[in-house]
Amino acid sequence: MPPGTAAQPFVDEPTTLVQAQADTTGFVVLHQWAEILEHHFPPALPAPDHSTE
């Protein structure tokens, strides 16, 4: 997958998750899984100038 394409996070996230699993002797714990997901799919933060009024 060429870098910079829209699908890149969908390739990188599972790759990172598989690597994290390989680095453990058990399962990837939930907080580590959440960190991996947030790294590849950061949450959308509200715009500071946006108002709901």
PyMOL commands that set and color helices and strands:
alter all, ss='L'
color gray80, all
select helices_A, chain A and resi 8-22+30-40
alter helices_A, ss='H'
color red, helices_A
deselect
rebuild
show_as cartoon
